Amino acid sequence: MDAHPPLVIFDFDNTLVDSRIDFAAMRGALIALLESSCPLPEPREALMRVPIADLVTRIGNSASHLTARAWEVIEAYEAAGLADAVPVPYVHAALAGLTERGFQLALLTNNARTATERVLAEFGLSALFSVTVTRDEVPALKPDPAGIRLVMERAGPHRTAYLVGDSWVDGQAASRAGIRFVGFGPRQAEVEARGVTPWTWVTDLRELLDLDWNT
């Protein structure tokens, strides 16, 4: 086995599990919370494109006492979406196949650790990841690259690193961390419209087993 294997970091929501979190409704609720404390600084349509973490920061900057409420809103939407979560098709086959080939697998999510670990255990995925990093441990959430850097530090020596994810925040985080982004799912056009250029794109996790990771 390679002493320094490739490191493949996976996003969680809509990459490993179909969590069904209504992110649009979540953003709408956060924008309403922001509007309750001050006039909106930008049109609502523009704020709907802002990362969740940035909305929380704006809420806190406007009214610090609302920060805790903002996280309560986020956790409520996460809980509702994860209650009906199902594994993404072929996730076990893809992860097991990469592990058998000597890849080191890690997980990076903007979700909370307790909920993430519960779902991973429920679907029998926990043991496949050597490192799991959640929002509880990072100084800033994706698209900030801090989480990727923490994963890489905890993973130890590796030949190269990749991030597999479904959204533009994953792609931007990968770019800012200086690693390759493997896009996944049906939203390639939407992600690329946000200025993200993936190394490659797959719509079936089994396609990961056919990639030339050495190019």
C-alpha positions in Angstrom: 0.0 0.0 0.0 1.2 3.6 -0.8 2.8 5.1 2.3 1.3 8.4 1.3 -2.0 7.6 -0.3 -4.3 10.2 -2.0 -6.7 11.9 0.4 -10.3 12.2 -0.8 -12.4 14.6 1.4 -16.2 14.2 1.0 -18.9 16.7 1.6 -21.9 15.3 3.5 -25.3 16.7 2.5 -26.4 15.6 -1.0 -23.0 14.0 -1.6 -23.1 11.1 0.8 -26.7 11.4 2.0 -29.8 12.9 0.5 -30.6 15.0 3.6 -33.5 16.9 2.1 -32.6 20.0 4.0 -34.5 23.0 2.5 -31.6 25.4 2.2 -33.7 28.0 0.4 -36.2 28.0 3.2 -33.4 28.2 5.7 -31.9 31.2 4.0 -35.3 32.8 3.8 -35.8 32.4 7.5 -32.3 33.8 8.3 -33.0 36.8 6.0 -36.2 37.4 7.8 -34.3 37.3 11.1 -31.8 39.8 9.8 -34.6 42.1 8.6 -36.2 42.0 12.0 -33.1 43.8 13.4 -32.2 46.2 10.5 -33.1 47.2 6.9 -31.8 44.6 4.5 -28.4 45.7 3.2 -29.0 44.1 -0.2 -32.0 42.9 -2.2 -33.5 39.7 -0.9 -32.6 37.9 -4.1 -28.9 38.8 -3.6 -29.0 37.6 0.0 -30.4 34.3 -1.1 -27.0 33.6 -2.8 -25.0 34.4 0.3 -23.4 31.5 2.2 -25.3 30.5 5.4 -22.4 31.3 7.6 -22.2 34.8 6.2 -25.8 35.4 6.9 -25.2 34.4 10.5 -22.3 36.8 10.7 -24.4 39.6 9.3 -27.2 38.9 11.8 -24.7 38.9 14.7 -23.1 42.1 13.5 -26.5 43.8 13.4 -27.8 42.4 16.7 -25.5 40.1 18.6 -28.3 38.7 20.7 -29.8 37.1 17.6 -26.8 35.0 16.8 -28.0 32.1 19.0 -31.4 32.4 17.5 -29.9 32.1 14.0 -28.2 28.9 14.9 -31.4 27.6 16.3 -33.1 28.2 13.0 -30.3 26.4 11.2 -30.4 23.4 13.5 -34.2 23.1 13.2 -34.0 23.0 9.4 -31.1 20.5 9.6 -33.0 18.2 12.0 -36.1 18.3 9.7 -34.0 17.4 6.7 -31.9 14.7 8.3 -35.0 13.0 9.8 -35.9 11.7 6.4 -32.3 11.3 5.1 -31.4 8.4 2.9 -28.0 7.3 1.6 -27.0 8.6 -1.9 -27.2 5.7 -4.4 -24.0 3.5 -4.5 -22.3 5.4 -1.7 -21.2 2.2 0.1 -19.8 0.7 -3.1 -17.9 3.8 -4.0 -16.4 4.4 -0.6 -15.5 0.8 -0.1 -14.0 0.6 -3.6 -11.8 3.7 -2.9 -10.7 2.2 0.5 -9.8 -1.1 -1.1 -7.5 0.8 -3.5 -5.7 2.4 -0.6 -7.2 5.9 -0.6 -7.6 7.7 2.7 -11.2 9.0 3.1 -12.2 12.0 5.2 -15.4 13.9 5.7 -15.9 17.7 6.0 -19.4 19.2 6.6 -20.9 22.4 7.7 -23.4 20.4 9.8 -23.1 19.8 13.5 -21.1 16.8 14.8 -23.9 15.1 16.8 -26.3 15.0 13.9 -23.6 14.0 11.4 -22.3 11.1 13.5 -25.8 9.8 14.1 -26.6 9.6 10.4 -23.2 8.1 9.5 -23.7 5.4 12.1 -27.3 4.8 11.0 -26.1 4.2 7.5 -23.0 2.2 8.4 -20.6 4.8 7.0 -18.7 5.9 10.1 -15.8 3.4 9.9 -14.9 4.4 6.3 -13.6 7.8 7.3 -10.3 8.3 9.0 -11.1 11.9 9.7 -14.4 13.7 10.3 -14.6 17.4 10.7 -17.8 19.3 11.4 -18.7 22.9 11.9 -18.1 22.5 15.7 -14.4 22.4 15.1 -13.6 24.9 12.4 -13.0 28.6 12.8 -14.9 29.3 9.6 -17.3 27.3 7.4 -17.0 26.4 3.7 -16.5 28.2 1.4 -13.6 29.2 3.7 -10.8 26.7 3.3 -10.1 26.4 7.0 -12.0 23.1 7.3 -10.0 21.5 4.5 -6.8 22.6 6.0 -7.8 21.1 9.4 -8.8 17.8 7.7 -5.4 17.7 5.9 -3.6 18.4 9.1 -5.4 15.6 10.9 -5.1 13.2 8.0 -1.3 13.3 8.1 1.0 12.7 5.1 -0.8 12.2 1.8 0.3 12.4 -1.8 -2.4 14.7 -3.0 -5.9 15.8 -1.9 -9.3 16.2 -3.5 -12.7 17.4 -2.3 -15.9 15.7 -3.6 -19.0 17.8 -3.2 -22.2 19.0 -4.8 -22.2 22.7 -4.3 -20.3 25.9 -5.2 -19.2 26.4 -1.6 -17.4 23.0 -1.8 -15.7 24.0 -5.1 -14.7 27.4 -3.8 -13.3 26.0 -0.6 -11.3 23.5 -2.6 -9.9 26.2 -4.9 -9.0 28.4 -1.9 -7.2 25.5 -0.2 -5.3 24.6 -3.4 -6.8 21.2 -4.0 -8.8 19.7 -6.8 -12.6 19.7 -6.7 -14.6 16.8 -8.0 -18.2 17.9 -8.5 -21.1 15.5 -7.9 -24.8 15.5 -8.7 -27.2 17.3 -11.0 -26.1 20.9 -10.4 -23.0 21.3 -12.5 -24.2 24.3 -14.5 -25.3 26.1 -11.3 -22.0 25.4 -9.7 -19.9 26.6 -12.7 -22.1 29.7 -13.0 -20.7 30.7 -9.6 -17.2 30.8 -11.0 -16.2 27.3 -9.9 -14.1 25.1 -12.3 -14.2 21.5 -11.2 -11.3 19.1 -12.0 -14.0 16.7 -13.1 -17.7 16.1 -12.6 -19.6 12.8 -11.8 -23.3 12.1 -11.5 -22.9 8.6 -10.1 -20.5 7.9 -7.2 -19.4 4.7 -8.8 -17.7 6.9 -11.5 -15.1 7.9 -8.8 -13.7 4.4 -9.2 -13.0 5.0 -12.9 -11.1 8.3 -12.5 -7.4 8.6 -13.2 -6.4 10.1 -9.8 -2.8 10.3 -10.9 -3.2 12.9 -13.7 
